[in-house]
Amino acid sequence: MSTVTAPSTSPPRRASAEDLARKIERADRLRTWGWRLAGYLFFLGLWEFSSGRLMDENLLPGPSAVFATFADLWATGEVPSAFATTLTRIGIGFFLAFVVGVLVGMLMQNRWLNGFFRDAVTIGITTPGLIWALITAIIFGNREAGPLLAIVLTTFAVITVNVSEGIKSLPKDLIDMAKSFGVGVLKRNRHIVLPHLAPFLFTGVRFGFSIAWKVTVLTEVFSSSSGIGFEMRTATQLFRLPEFLTWILAFYILALFLEKVVLEVIERRFFGWRTSLKA
C-alpha cells in the first residue's frame, strides 16, 4: 500500500539583509530623483506660465522659446565653440591654481613661511572674484593671460587652506611609526600622506572649481572676445533676450554636469573603498 506524502510547505526564504538594504536604497534614490524632477517641472512650468501672462514675452521669453533658440545656436556651432573656449580657460587656469595652492599649503607648515603667506591667502579668500576680474581686465585687456590670472588669484587660496588643514590633522604618531620601520619619504607620501589629504584635496577642488567657473565667465563678459561670457555680453548689447537666457541656461546645465556627474563620479570611484569597508 503506497502512502501519499503531502507537498512540503517550507516557509519562503527570507530576504537577506543585503537585499533589503538595496531595496531601501533604491526606493530612497527614486524618491529623491522624483522630488528633484518635480522641482524642475514646477519652476519651468511657472516660468512658462509667467511668460506672456504676468510679464511681456519680449521681456521674459518662456522655456519653449529658450530651448528653440538653444537648438538653433547648437546647429550653427556657436554653443560647442563657446563651451570649448571657456572650458579650455578653466582647465588651464584651475590646473595652475591647484599647483600653486598645494605648494603654498605645504610651505605654510613652516612657521616663518606661514607668516609670509597668511595675509595673501586671507586676501585671496575674502576678495570677491568680481574685483580680480575687473583688475585683470584693466591690466591685460582681452589677452588670454587675464582670465587665467583671475582664476589663479581667486581659487588658489581655497586649495591652500584645505591642504594646510589636512596636513595639520595628519597623525604624527603614524609618521613616526613609518620612520621607525624605515619607510622612505616617497612611500610615506604615497601610502600615508596622500590618502590622508585626499578628502581635503577633493573638497578644495570642488569649491575652487565652482569659483573658477564663475570668475572665468565674468572675465569673458568684461574683456574677452570669445567664450560663454562674451556671448552673454553680445546678446545683452543687441537686446536678444531669448539668446541671453539660452546662454545662462547652457551655463547652468554645464556647471551641473561637471559638478554632479564628472566630479562626483571621480570622487565616488576614488573613495570606493569606503563603501566596501562599510559593507
N, C-alpha and C positions, 0 to 999 in steps of 0.2 A: 504494500500500500504506500503510495507516494504522498509525501507531505508537501503542501504548497506554502512556500515561505513568502511572507509579506514583503513588499519592496521596502528597502531601507529608507527611512526618512531622517537622514542625518541633517543636522542644522546647517544652514548655508555658512560658508566660510566668511568670517568677519573680515572686513577691510582692514588692512594693516594701517598702522599709524602714519606711515609714509604716504599711502594713497589718500587718507583723509586730509593730511596736511596739503597735498597737492590740490585736492578739490576745493579746500578753503581758500588757498592762494589763487586758484583760477577764478573762483567766484568774486574774490576781492578785486582782482585785476579787471574783470569785466565790469564790476560796479564802478570802479574808478574811471575807466575809459568811457563808460556810459555817461557819467556826470560831466566829464570833460567835454565830450562831444555835444552834450546838451547845452553847455555854456557857450560853445562856439555858435550853435544854431540859434540860441536866444539873441546873442548880440548881433549876429549877421541879420537875423530877421528884424530886430529893432532898427538897425541901420537902413535896411531896405524899406521899411515902413516909413521912416522919417524922411527919406529922400523923396521929394515931390509932394509931401503932405505937410510935415512940420517945417521943412525948410525947402527953399527953391532947389530944384535938381541941378541947376548950374553951380550952386554954391556947395551942395553936398551930393555928389553922384553916388548912386547906390552900388552895392556889391556886384550886381549883374553888369553894370557899365564898367566897373573897375576890372572885373575878370575878362571882359571882352577886350578891353584895352591891353591887358597883360598878354593875352593871346596874340594880339597884333604886334606888340613890341617883341615878343619872343620870335614870331615868324620873321621879322626883319633882322633879327640877330642882335638887337640892342641890349636885351637883357643878358644873354650869355657873355657878351663882350664887357659890359659894365661889371658884372659879377666877377669875371676873371681878373679884371684890373684891380678891383677892391680887395679880393682875396689874396692876390699876389702881394699887395702892400701890407696887408695884415700879417701874412705868413712871414715875410722878411722882417718887418718891424717887431713882431712879437717874439721871433726867434732871438733877435738881438737883445730885447728886453729880458728874456728868460736867462740868457747867458750872463748879462750884467747883474741881474737880480740875484742869481745863485752865487756868483763870485763875491758880490758885496755882502750878502748874508753870511757867507763863510768867513770873510775877513772881519766882520763885526764881532766875532767871538774874541778877538783881541781887544783889550781894554782901551788902548790908545786909538786903534782904528775905529772902535765903536764910537768914541767921541768925535772922530774925524767925519764919519758918515751919518751920524744920528740925525742932525738937523736937516741934511739933504734928503734923507728918507722921509722924515716928518713932512717936509715941504712937498715931496712927491705924492704923499698920501692925501694931504689936505687940499692941495691946489686943484681946482676944477679943470677937467680936460679942455673946456672951452678956452681957458686962458692960454694953455700951451698951443692950442690950435691957432689962436689969433697971433701969438708971438712968432710961431714958425711961419705963418702965412706972411707976416710983415717982413721977416728976415729973408726967407727963401723964395717967396712968390709962388709960382706954380711949378717949381722944381721938385723932383721926387724926394729930395732929402728932407723936405718939410714934414710930410706925413710920417715918414719913418722916425724922425727925431721926436715928433709929438707922441708917437706910440711908446717909444722907449721912456720918455720922461714921465708919462702917466702910469705906466704899468710895472716898471722895474721895482718900485717901492713895495707893491703888493707881494711880489715874489720874494723880495728881500726879507720882509717881516715874517713870512711863513717859514722860510728856510732858517732864519735866525731862531725862531721859537722852536722849530723842530730839533735843531742842534742842541739848544739848551735843555730840552727834555730827554736827550739821549742818555740812557742809563750808564753812568760812569763805571759801575761795577762790571758791566758786560764788556766794556772796552778793556778794563784792567785784566779780566779773566782771559780775553783773547790774547793780550800781550803776554801774559804769563805762560800760555801754551805755545808761544812762538808764532802766532798768526801774523803774517805780513800785512803791510799797510794796504796793499791792493785788495787782498782778501777781506780784510776788516771792512773796508769801504763797500766792497761788493756784497758781502753777506750780512753785515750788521748796520752800517750807517745808511746806505741807500734804501734798504727795506724799511728802516725806521722813518726816513724822511719822505717816503713815497706819499703817504696821505697828505702831508703838508705841501708837497710839490703839486699834487693834483688840485688841492684847494686853491693854491696860488695861481695855477694855470687857468682854472675855471673863472675865478674872479678877474684875473688880469685879462683874459681873452675877451670877456664881456666889455671891459673898459676899452680895450684896444679897438674893438669893433665900432663902438660909438665915436671914439676920437677920430678914427680913420674917415668915417663919413663926414664928420664935422670939418676936417681939413679939406676934404674934397668939395664941400659946399663953399668954403671961403676962397680956396686958391687953386684948385685943381682943374684940369681941362678934360678929365675922364673919370669914370667910376660912378658908383651909385649916387654919391653926394652931388657930383656935377650934374647928373641927370635930374635930380630933385631941384637944383637951383635953376636949371634951364626951364623946367616945367612951370615953376612959380613965376619966372620972369615973363613967360608967354601966357600966363593965366590958363594953363591947361590942367584943371583940377583932376579930371579922371586920370591923366598920366601921372600927376604928382602923387595921388593916393595909390596908384599902382606901384610906384617905386617904394612907397612906405610899406605897403603890404608885402612886396617882394623882400624888402629888408627884414621884416618880422619873420617871414617864412624861413629865410636862410639862417637867421640867427637862431631860431628854434631848432632847425635841423642840425646845425653844428653843435648846439648845446645838448639837446635831448637825444640825438642819435649818435653823432660821432664821438663826442667827449664821454658821454655816459657809457657807450659800448666799450670804449678803450679802458675806462676805469673799471667797469664790471669784469672785463677779462683779466686785467692786471691783478685785481683783488679777488679772483675766483676762488683762491684757496680758502678765503674766509667762509664762504658758504659751505664748502666741502668739510671744513673743520667743524662748523656748527652741526651739520648733518651727522 
